């Protein structure tokens, strides 16, 4: 979602945090552009990227659990899973303890393939953080934690 916030002069930050707000907006826009580019390179839509991100970072799970965790309907999640399986990105496998269920897992190659595209961002963020002093890192981390809390507070559960 692109919300147009008033532009500020980053050289003359307003006491209200206008320059910080503008940089957060820039960061959000760049992240969205990166995710669209990543989706095109991996041949996966935004919903598919969200599912694959969850599968890689949290682990294989049932379609129902995926729908719940991603706040989507089971029908919509099933369609996304169908596209991912058809594209060779994910697999449906029998649940290890409940024969009535299936588990969705990333295809064997997915993690390494996705990492190739994401590694420059991970490395760049790591390098940028390493250039900060421990005190600066603590301030940035605390600030970002507060921003995450703002988003959490503004998002209905």
C-alpha positions as CSV (number, residue, x, y, z in Angstrom):
1,X,0.0,0.0,0.0
2,X,1.5,3.3,-1.1
3,X,0.4,6.1,1.2
4,X,1.7,9.5,0.1
5,X,3.2,11.2,3.1
6,X,4.3,14.8,2.9
7,X,7.8,15.1,1.5
8,X,10.5,16.6,3.8
9,X,13.9,17.9,3.2
10,X,16.3,15.1,4.5
11,X,19.0,17.8,5.0
12,X,16.8,19.8,7.4
13,X,14.8,17.2,9.4
14,X,11.7,18.5,11.0
15,X,11.3,17.9,14.8
16,X,8.3,15.7,13.9
17,X,10.6,13.1,12.4
18,X,9.7,14.0,8.8
19,X,13.1,12.9,7.4
20,X,12.8,9.6,9.2
21,X,9.3,9.1,8.0
22,X,10.4,9.8,4.5
23,X,13.2,7.3,4.7
24,X,10.9,4.7,6.1
25,X,8.6,5.4,3.2
26,X,11.5,5.0,0.7
27,X,12.5,1.8,2.4
28,X,8.9,0.4,2.1
29,X,8.8,1.4,-1.6
30,X,12.1,-0.3,-2.3
31,X,11.1,-3.4,-0.5
32,X,7.9,-3.6,-2.4
33,X,9.8,-3.1,-5.7
34,X,12.3,-5.8,-4.7
35,X,9.6,-8.3,-3.9
36,X,7.9,-7.7,-7.2
37,X,11.2,-8.2,-9.0
38,X,11.9,-11.3,-6.9
39,X,8.5,-12.7,-7.8
40,X,9.1,-12.1,-11.5
41,X,12.6,-13.8,-11.3
42,X,11.2,-16.8,-9.4
43,X,8.0,-16.9,-11.4
44,X,5.8,-16.6,-8.3
45,X,3.1,-14.0,-7.4
46,X,3.0,-12.0,-4.2
47,X,0.8,-14.6,-2.4
48,X,3.1,-17.4,-3.5
49,X,6.1,-15.5,-2.2
50,X,4.3,-15.1,1.2
51,X,3.6,-18.8,1.3
52,X,7.1,-19.8,0.3
53,X,8.7,-17.3,2.8
54,X,6.6,-19.0,5.5
55,X,7.5,-22.5,4.4
56,X,11.3,-21.7,4.3
57,X,11.4,-19.7,7.5
58,X,8.9,-21.5,9.7
59,X,8.8,-24.9,8.1
60,X,6.5,-27.2,6.3
61,X,2.9,-27.0,7.4
62,X,-0.7,-27.9,6.5
63,X,-2.7,-25.8,4.1
64,X,-5.1,-24.9,6.9
65,X,-2.3,-23.7,9.2
66,X,-0.8,-21.7,6.3
67,X,-4.2,-20.0,5.7
68,X,-4.5,-19.1,9.4
69,X,-0.9,-17.8,9.7
70,X,-1.2,-15.7,6.5
71,X,-4.6,-14.5,7.4
72,X,-6.2,-15.8,4.2
73,X,-9.1,-18.1,3.4
74,X,-8.4,-21.8,3.0
75,X,-9.9,-21.6,-0.5
76,X,-7.5,-18.8,-1.5
77,X,-4.6,-20.5,0.1
78,X,-5.4,-23.8,-1.7
79,X,-5.3,-21.9,-5.1
80,X,-1.9,-20.4,-4.2
81,X,-0.6,-23.9,-3.2
82,X,-2.0,-25.3,-6.4
83,X,0.0,-22.7,-8.4
84,X,3.2,-23.3,-6.4
85,X,2.9,-27.1,-6.8
86,X,2.2,-26.8,-10.6
87,X,5.2,-24.5,-10.9
88,X,7.5,-26.9,-9.1
89,X,8.0,-24.6,-6.2
90,X,6.3,-26.6,-3.5
91,X,5.2,-30.2,-2.8
92,X,2.2,-31.7,-1.1
93,X,3.3,-34.6,1.0
94,X,1.4,-37.0,3.3
95,X,1.1,-35.8,6.9
96,X,3.4,-38.0,9.1
97,X,0.7,-38.7,11.7
98,X,-2.7,-38.0,10.2
99,X,-3.5,-39.7,6.9
100,X,-6.3,-37.3,6.2
101,X,-4.0,-34.3,6.0
102,X,-1.2,-33.1,3.7
103,X,1.9,-31.1,4.5
104,X,3.1,-28.4,2.1
105,X,6.9,-28.2,1.8
106,X,9.2,-26.2,-0.4
107,X,10.7,-28.0,-3.3
108,X,14.2,-29.1,-2.7
109,X,15.8,-26.4,-4.8
110,X,13.6,-23.5,-3.6
111,X,15.7,-22.3,-0.6
112,X,19.0,-22.2,-2.5
113,X,17.4,-20.6,-5.5
114,X,15.6,-17.9,-3.5
115,X,18.7,-17.3,-1.4
116,X,20.7,-16.5,-4.5
117,X,18.4,-13.6,-5.2
118,X,18.0,-12.4,-1.6
119,X,21.6,-12.8,-0.5
120,X,22.7,-9.3,-1.9
121,X,20.0,-7.7,0.3
122,X,20.9,-9.8,3.4
123,X,24.6,-9.1,2.9
124,X,24.0,-5.4,2.3
125,X,21.9,-5.0,5.4
126,X,24.5,-6.9,7.4
127,X,27.3,-4.7,6.1
128,X,25.4,-1.5,6.8
129,X,24.7,-2.6,10.4
130,X,28.4,-3.6,10.8
131,X,29.4,-0.1,10.0
132,X,27.5,1.2,13.0
133,X,29.0,1.4,16.5
134,X,27.4,-0.9,19.1
135,X,25.6,2.1,20.6
136,X,24.3,3.1,17.1
137,X,23.1,-0.4,16.5
138,X,21.2,-0.4,19.8
139,X,19.5,2.9,18.9
140,X,18.5,1.7,15.4
141,X,17.3,-1.7,16.7
142,X,15.2,0.0,19.4
143,X,13.7,2.4,16.9
144,X,12.8,-0.3,14.5
145,X,11.3,-2.4,17.3
146,X,9.1,0.6,18.1
147,X,8.1,1.0,14.4
148,X,7.2,-2.7,14.3
149,X,5.0,-2.2,17.4
150,X,3.3,0.8,15.7
151,X,2.4,-1.5,12.7
152,X,1.3,-4.3,15.1
153,X,-0.9,-1.8,17.0
154,X,-2.5,-0.5,13.8
155,X,-3.2,-4.0,12.5
156,X,-6.4,-5.7,13.7
157,X,-5.8,-9.3,14.8
